[in-house]
Amino acid sequence: MAVFSAPSFDQHELVAFCEDRSTGLRAIIAVHSSQLGPAVGGLRMYPYADDAAALDDVLRLSRGMTYKSALAGLPIGGGKAVIIGDPSREKNAALLEAMAGFIDSLGGRYVTAEDSGTTVADMAQIAKHTCYVSGLDSHGGGDPSPYTAYGVYCGLRAALQQQRGSDNLDGVRVAIQGAGAVGSHLARRLIEDGATVLVADVNPTLLTPLQVLGAEVVEPASILSQPVDVLAPCAMGAVLNAETVQQVRASIIAGAANNQLATPAQAQQLADRGVLYVPDFVINAGGIIAVYHQRQHGGALSADAESTLLQHVEGIGDKLGLIFKRAAQQLCPPHVVAEAMAEEVLLAQGRQAATEN
């Protein structure tokens, strides 16, 4: 498999592959940057169409983690891992043990956590065989999705403030694509604050609890084109491509999914249509912020520590306010500004390291 010539390869420090025939494990770990600290990122399990799709996903996700941590002010780098397979059919203890061995073999260059297709229980299973894992209940951690959802909620309100001059959610219409852990938490918060929520998911069982709360269920195929104020992609990435950006009827896109843009060109296409696209790697940083704080304390968070964590997550809104301001001044999409700001953080760290040496 060609790595250096892969479209999403971006000077990654490490790309490692593992195949374990006894368990059926086929996995890739990508470390994009450890400039700010050890690379931390989730472990995704997904039935990719082919190996090239898995490689592209892990390369893009790990790069996004670098930028996410940099703009969140975290002293950690960007990494990601993917297992090629259907988690509902192929995930088992032996496969997770083999994955733990793969992670452990890198000696701490990559620290894993929960992601799509894996759970807190899976992290506990992996932790039996390697110490390079976060998001464990026993470590005062657990499911980071409520914090990811809270960060998206804060970022969504910042976008409303930018677009409308008010972050009041009463009567605001929001379409959420994906009712998983993050999407459902976000929907509940929005409904509590008076928003009208439309939601879609390929798994109908996830929709019933939200319907009870007042959410309107729509077909997955039509969620991107709903006439709403805000579209919140909270499922898989690359949902905004050259075709689908023309279908969007929302004036704001603010969701939790990683890599929502199929290519960088979609950022400008959305801007040309007057759609405010909130950079995904900024708005969805609540989860990695939570993982960092929980790992730092190494136990159940005290009330003060929890308050500090929430304040850090709430800072996502302030960061986005700065990004929106710069984007308006520079007449370019917020996504472009956010990437440049992340690069500024990495460059400053590089200069400091060079000075110290």
N, C-alpha and C positions, 0 to 999 in steps of 0.2 A: 504494500500500500504506500503510495507516494504521500509523504508528510510535508516536506519542505515546499513542494509546489501546490499543496492543498490551498484552495481559495481563502480559507479562514486562518491559515497559519500566520502568526504575527510575532515572530522572534520569541516563540515559546521556549522557556528554559529546558523543559522536559516533556516528552510525550512517550509514555510507556504502555506496552500492550501485554496482555496476559490471556493465555488459553489453558484451561485446566480440563483435560478430557474426561477425567473421572467424575467431575461434577457438572460439566457442560458450561463452565464459566468462560465467557468471552468478554473481556473488559478493557477499557482504556482509561488511563489517568493522564491528565494534562496539567502541568504547572506552567502558567503563563509568566508569572513574576513573583519572586520572593524578595524584591527590593525593599519592601516595607516590613517584611517579616515572613514567617512560615506560611505557605500557601494553604488556605482554608476554603473549602467549598463542598457542596452537597454531592451525594452519590445518587445518580439517577438510574433507574432501570426502566427500559423502554424497548418495545419490539421494533427496532429500526428496520427500515426497508432493506438496507444493505450496510456494509462496513463503512462506505464512504459517508453515508448519512450520520452514522455514529461518530465518526472522526470529526466531521464538520460541527456537530453539536457540541462535542466536548471542547473543541478549540474555541468556539464562540463563547461558550459558557464560562470557560476559565478566564478568558480576556475580560469578560463582563465582570467577573468577580474581582479582578485587579482594580478596575475603575470604581466598582461599587465600594470596596473597602477604602480606597484612597479618598473618595469624596465624603465618606462617612467618618473620616478621621481615625481610622483603625490601623494599628500597627501590625497588620497582617497582609499577606500577599494573596494572589488569585490562583485558585486551582479548581479542578472539577474532575469527577469520575463518572463513567457510564458503564452500565452492564447491558449488553445486548440480549434482550429476552423479555418475555411477557411476565410481569411480576405476579399476575393472578394464577399462572400455571407453572412457572419455572423456578420461582423463588423458594428456597428451602434452606435449612440450617447448614447443610454441607456446602452449598454454593456460597453462602455468606461467610463461612469459615475460610473458604478459598480466597474470597475477595479480601478478607482481613489479612491473610498472608501476603497478598499482593501489595496492599497498602503498607504493611509492616516492612516489606522488603525495601521500601524507599527511605527508611530510617528517619521519618519525620519531615521530609520535604513536602509531604502532603498530609493534611489532617481532614478527615471526612466528616460529614454530617448528613442529616436527613434531606431528602429531595423527592421529586416526583417518582413514584413507584417504590419508595422505601419509607420506613416508619421509625418511630422512636424505639419500638421493640426490635427492629432490625439493627439499629445502632447498638443496642444492648448486647445483641448476639455477636456483632462484630467486635465489641469491646472485650469479649472473652479471649480474643486472640491478638489484639493489638491495642496499644494505648493511644494511638493516633486517631481518636474519634471524639466528637463533641455532640452536644444535644442529648445528653443522658439524664434521665430522671434522677439517678443516684448522684449526679454531679450538680444538682440544683437546676438542671436544664430541662430537657424534654422538648416538646413540640414548639418550634419557633414560629409557627404560622400565625398565631394571634398577634405577634409583634410585627410580622410582615404586613398583615392586614391593617394594623394600626398605622404603620408608616404610610401605606397607600392612602388610608383615610386622611391623614395629615397632608399628604401631597396633593390629593384631590381637592381639598379645601384651598390649598395655596393656588392651585390652578384656577379655581373659581374666582378667587380674589383677584388674580391677574386678569382674567377674562371679563369679569363682571363688576369688579370693585367691591364685592361682598362674598364671604365664604359661607353664607347662610344656606343650609341644605334643604330647607323647607320648600317642598314642591319641585325640587330639582329631579329630573329624570335620569337614571343611571342604568345602563345595560351592562350586566356582568356576564362575561363569557367564562364559564367554569365555576362550578359550585363545590369544589373540593375544599380542603382545609382553609386556604386563604380566602377564596371567593365567598364561602359561607360566612366566615367571620366578618368580612367586609360588608356583605349584604345586611347582616344584623345591625351593625353600627349605623349604616346609612338609613335603614328603616326606622331605627330608634330616633334618629335626628330629623325625621319627616320627609326623607327622600322617597320618590317613587322608584321602585327597583324592578327591573326586568332581568330575568336570569335564564341561562340555558346551559345544559350539560348533556353529554352523551350518556351519562348514567342517570336515569330518571329517579332512582331511589334517593339521590342527593337533593332533589328538588322539593320533595314533599314537606320537609320541615320549614323551608323558606316560604312555601305557599301558605302554610298555616300562619306565618307572621305577616302575610300580605303581599309577598312578592308575586309578580306576574310571570308565568312560565312561557317561554317562546321556543320555537324550534332552533336547534343549533345552527342550521344553515342560514337563518335569517338574523341572528343576533348582531352581526356587524353592521347591518343596514337599518337598524331600528332608529326611528326619529326621536333621539334623546339628546340631553345636554352633554352627558359624559358616557363614553364607552370605556369599560374597564376589562381589558383582556387579562384573564387570570388562569389560563390553561397553558397550552404549549406555545412555543415561540413561532416566529416567522408567519404570523397570521396576517400581517400587513404587507402585502406585496403590490406590484404594479396594478393588478386588477382590483384587489379588495379595497385599496385606499380610495378608489373612485366610488365605492359603494357606501363608505362611511357617511353618516348623516349627523353625527355628533360634532360639536364644536371643540370638544376636549377629549383626548385619549389619555387615560391615567389608570394603568392597571399593574398587576403584580407579575405577570408573565415575564420571563427572561427573553431577551432578543426578539421583541415583538416585530421589529422591522426585518423583513426578509433580506434587504440590502440597505446600505446607507442612503441610497437614492430616495427611498420612501420618506425620509425625514424632510427633504426639500419638497417632495410632491405634496405632502400634508400641509406644509407651511404655505405653499402656493394656493392651496384650497382654503386657507384661513383656519385650519385645524391646529389647535395647540397640542402638540405631542409632548407629553411629559416623559423625559428620558427614563427608561425602565430601570437602569442600573442605579439610578438615584432614588426613585420613589419606592423601590422594593427592598431597600437595604435594612429594613427593620429586623429581618430574620438573622442576618449575619451580625448585626449589632447585638442582638440578644445572645447569640452563641458566644460572642466575645466576652460579654459581661459575665455570663454564667461560668465560662471557663476560667475567668480571672478569679472568681470567688471560690470555685471548687466545692461548692455546697449550696444549700438552699439560700436564696437571696433574702437578706433582711429587708425590712420596710424601706430603709434609707437607700439600700442598693437597688431595689426595685424602682424607687422614685428616680434615681439617677439614670437607670436604664430607660425609663419612659421619657425622660427629658431628652436623652440622646436621640431616641426615635423621633420625638416631636421636632427635633432640629432639622429633620428632612424637609419640612415645610419652609424653614428659613433658608436652607441651602437652595431649594428650588426658586425661592423669591429672588435670590441673587443671580441664579442662572437666567431666569426670565428677564431680569433687568439688563444683563449683559447681552442677551440675545437681541433685545430691542435696540440697544445701542449699536450693536455690530451688524444688524440687519441680516441675521442668519438664524437657522433653526436652533432651539434650545439643546437638541441632541448634540449638535456640533460643538456648542459652547461647553457642554458638560464634559465631553471627551477631552477638549482642550484643557479644561480645569483639572481633570484627573492627571493629564500628562504633566501639568505644572507641579502637582504634588510629587509625582515620581521624579521629576527633574530636580526639584529642590532637595529631595532625599538623596539623590545621587550626588549632588554637589556637597552635601553635608558629609556623606560617607567618604568622599574623596578628600575633603579637608581633614577629617579625623585620621585618615591613613597617611 
